């Protein structure tokens, strides 16, 4: 159910665009979180992936977590996260909440790639997203 709400907000955002100009990814994710009563867990770049540029997670307490990805063309897609990926989401959220000095020392890229691969393997995103 969460994914459907997110898709409605993303659709609303696309209707509000002027001249086809999108808000920055982080602003769009924050808007979705606010309008769907969630909170942003992380918002990261995904370097080196052929299709995905950015990835964010929105938490909904006991209801679950949703992942939003932005592809290289700027299109956003979302999926619900299951228990298999929860530890990766938690680790990425902890990394994002850590001080910048610690973020500079700890590489999150491997966790981001693993999360995206797990989501793809469970059919949430194909290789083009």
GUTI-194638 format. One record per residue (C-alpha): x, y, z; residue in one letter. Coordinates in Angstrom, 2 decimals, always signed. Each point is the difference from the previous one (the first is absolute). Layout:
+---------+---------+---------+------+
|      c1 |      c2 |      c3 | type |
+---------+---------+---------+------+
|       X |       Y |       Z |    A |
...
+---------+---------+---------+------+
***
This chain:
+---------+---------+---------+------+
|      c1 |      c2 |      c3 | type |
+---------+---------+---------+------+
|   +0.00 |   +0.00 |   +0.00 |    X |
|   +2.88 |   +2.39 |   +0.76 |    X |
|   +1.37 |   -0.32 |   -3.53 |    X |
|   -3.34 |   +1.01 |   -1.49 |    X |
|   -0.05 |   +3.15 |   +2.16 |    X |
|   +3.55 |   +0.86 |   -1.06 |    X |
|   -0.88 |   -0.48 |   -3.66 |    X |
|   -2.95 |   +2.38 |   +0.40 |    X |
|   +2.24 |   +2.69 |   +1.51 |    X |
|   +2.59 |   -0.48 |   -2.76 |    X |
|   -2.80 |   +0.32 |   -2.56 |    X |
|   -1.21 |   +3.17 |   +1.72 |    X |
|   +3.55 |   +1.38 |   -0.14 |    X |
|   +0.21 |   -0.71 |   -3.74 |    X |
|   -3.25 |   +1.89 |   -0.59 |    X |
|   +1.37 |   +2.99 |   +1.88 |    X |
|   +3.22 |   +0.20 |   -2.02 |    X |
|   +0.45 |   +3.09 |   -2.09 |    X |
|   +1.74 |   -0.35 |   -3.34 |    X |
|   +0.94 |   -3.60 |   +0.86 |    X |
|   +2.44 |   +1.11 |   +2.72 |    X |
|   +0.13 |   -2.36 |   +2.98 |    X |
|   +0.74 |   +0.98 |   +3.55 |    X |
|   +3.28 |   -1.45 |   +1.29 |    X |
|   -0.21 |   -3.66 |   +1.03 |    X |
|   +0.43 |   +0.73 |   +3.71 |    X |
|   -2.80 |   +2.57 |   -0.06 |    X |
|   -2.33 |   -2.41 |   -1.78 |    X |
|   +0.76 |   -2.78 |   +2.49 |    X |
|   -0.55 |   +2.35 |   +2.96 |    X |
|   -3.31 |   +1.12 |   -1.52 |    X |
|   -1.12 |   -3.62 |   -0.43 |    X |
|   +0.97 |   -0.81 |   +3.59 |    X |
|   -1.90 |   +2.98 |   +1.34 |    X |
|   -3.14 |   -0.67 |   -2.04 |    X |
|   -0.08 |   -3.70 |   +0.87 |    X |
|   +0.81 |   +0.38 |   +3.73 |    X |
|   +3.44 |   -1.59 |   -0.34 |    X |
|   +3.54 |   +1.08 |   +0.77 |    X |
|   +3.09 |   -0.05 |   -2.20 |    X |
|   +2.44 |   -2.68 |   +1.15 |    X |
|   +2.66 |   +0.67 |   -2.61 |    X |
|   +0.59 |   +1.76 |   -3.30 |    X |
|   +3.16 |   -1.08 |   -1.80 |    X |
|   +1.72 |   +0.01 |   -3.37 |    X |
|   +0.54 |   -3.38 |   -1.64 |    X |
|   +3.29 |   +0.36 |   -1.84 |    X |
|   +0.94 |   -2.54 |   -2.63 |    X |
|   -3.44 |   -1.46 |   -0.70 |    X |
|   -0.90 |   +0.03 |   -3.69 |    X |
|   -3.61 |   +1.00 |   +0.59 |    X |
|   -0.54 |   +1.49 |   +3.47 |    X |
|   +1.36 |   +3.38 |   +1.07 |    X |
|   -1.61 |   +0.52 |   +3.44 |    X |
|   -1.77 |   -2.08 |   +2.63 |    X |
|   -1.94 |   +0.98 |   +3.11 |    X |
|   -1.98 |   -1.80 |   +2.69 |    X |
|   -3.10 |   +1.25 |   +1.78 |    X |
|   -0.97 |   -1.63 |   +3.27 |    X |
|   -3.54 |   -0.48 |   +1.23 |    X |
|   +0.58 |   -1.42 |   +3.48 |    X |
|   -1.62 |   -3.40 |   +0.36 |    X |
|   -1.65 |   +0.28 |   -3.42 |    X |
|   +3.29 |   -0.49 |   -1.83 |    X |
|   +2.46 |   +1.75 |   -2.24 |    X |
|   -0.06 |   +1.12 |   -3.61 |    X |
|   +2.93 |   +0.53 |   -2.33 |    X |
|   -0.03 |   +2.66 |   -2.71 |    X |
|   +2.56 |   -0.14 |   -2.80 |    X |
|   +0.76 |   +2.58 |   -2.66 |    X |
|   +1.28 |   -1.35 |   -3.29 |    X |
|   +2.51 |   +1.73 |   -2.27 |    X |
|   -2.86 |   +1.70 |   -1.90 |    X |
|   -1.44 |   +1.47 |   +3.20 |    X |
|   -3.01 |   -2.32 |   +0.29 |    X |
|   -0.97 |   -1.10 |   +3.52 |    X |
|   -1.21 |   -3.48 |   +0.94 |    X |
|   -0.85 |   -1.48 |   +3.36 |    X |
|   -0.32 |   -3.34 |   +1.75 |    X |
|   -0.77 |   -1.34 |   +3.46 |    X |
|   +2.85 |   -1.54 |   +1.96 |    X |
|   -0.32 |   -3.44 |   +1.60 |    X |
|   +1.85 |   -1.57 |   +2.90 |    X |
|   +2.88 |   -1.24 |   -2.17 |    X |
|   +1.13 |   +3.53 |   -0.73 |    X |
|   -0.77 |   +1.54 |   +3.38 |    X |
|   +3.55 |   -0.30 |   +1.33 |    X |
|   +1.41 |   +1.82 |   -3.05 |    X |
|   -2.57 |   +2.78 |   +0.37 |    X |
|   +0.87 |   +0.28 |   +3.71 |    X |
|   +3.73 |   +0.17 |   -0.73 |    X |
|   -0.45 |   +2.66 |   -2.68 |    X |
|   -2.29 |   +2.02 |   +2.29 |    X |
|   +2.60 |   -0.21 |   +2.78 |    X |
|   +2.74 |   +1.11 |   -2.42 |    X |
|   -2.08 |   +3.01 |   -1.08 |    X |
|   -0.70 |   +0.93 |   +3.63 |    X |
|   +3.68 |   -0.17 |   +0.97 |    X |
|   +2.23 |   +3.09 |   +0.15 |    X |
|   +1.63 |   +1.07 |   -3.25 |    X |
|   +3.44 |   -0.93 |   +1.33 |    X |
|   -1.17 |   -3.59 |   +0.42 |    X |
|   -1.80 |   -0.01 |   -3.35 |    X |
|   +3.28 |   +0.97 |   -1.64 |    X |
|   +1.75 |   -3.02 |   +1.56 |    X |
|   -2.70 |   -2.62 |   -0.60 |    X |
|   -0.86 |   -1.07 |   -3.54 |    X |
|   -3.74 |   -0.49 |   -0.49 |    X |
|   +0.22 |   -0.84 |   -3.70 |    X |
|   +0.19 |   -3.76 |   +0.52 |    X |
|   -3.16 |   +0.02 |   +2.13 |    X |
|   -1.84 |   +2.09 |   -2.60 |    X |
|   +0.99 |   -2.36 |   -2.80 |    X |
|   -1.04 |   -3.03 |   +2.06 |    X |
|   -3.38 |   +1.54 |   +0.82 |    X |
|   -0.67 |   +0.84 |   -3.63 |    X |
|   +1.05 |   -3.52 |   -1.06 |    X |
|   -2.31 |   -1.60 |   +2.60 |    X |
|   -2.90 |   +2.16 |   -1.15 |    X |
|   +0.64 |   -0.94 |   -3.61 |    X |
|   +0.29 |   -3.70 |   +0.82 |    X |
|   -3.41 |   +0.06 |   +1.69 |    X |
|   -1.57 |   +1.62 |   -3.05 |    X |
|   -0.45 |   +3.52 |   +1.34 |    X |
|   +2.20 |   +1.70 |   -2.59 |    X |
|   +1.21 |   -1.41 |   -3.26 |    X |
|   +3.51 |   +0.65 |   -1.30 |    X |
|   -1.21 |   +3.27 |   -1.54 |    X |
|   -0.74 |   +1.52 |   +3.40 |    X |
+---------+---------+---------+------+
***
